[in-house]
Amino acid sequence: MPSEVLLDAREMAPPEPFERASALLRELRPGQYLRMLHHRVPYPLFDFCRRLSLICQVIESGSAPCELIVYFAADETALREAAVL
């Protein structure tokens, strides 16, 4: 099962959420994914993820106004099997 890295950015002021997320994503390895809780959709992060060949998916869950899952394409099946996606 992939390993979760959690970033709760709901109380952070800009630009801290992007700075913290981008630092974590640079260190992310296959088999890991980032779950980011945010008070809004962080659109600038989408381009950053594309440049790193990461997939960024917005999840509608109710635990946060915006929940993102960022992962490597090779991990998608495992994330679906683990009911993360």
Secondary structure, DSSP 4 states (H G I P E B T S, - for coil): -PEEEEEE-TTPPTTHHHHHHHHHHHH--TTEEEEEEESS--HHHHHHHHHTTEEEEEE--SSSSEEEEEEEGGGHHHHHHTT--
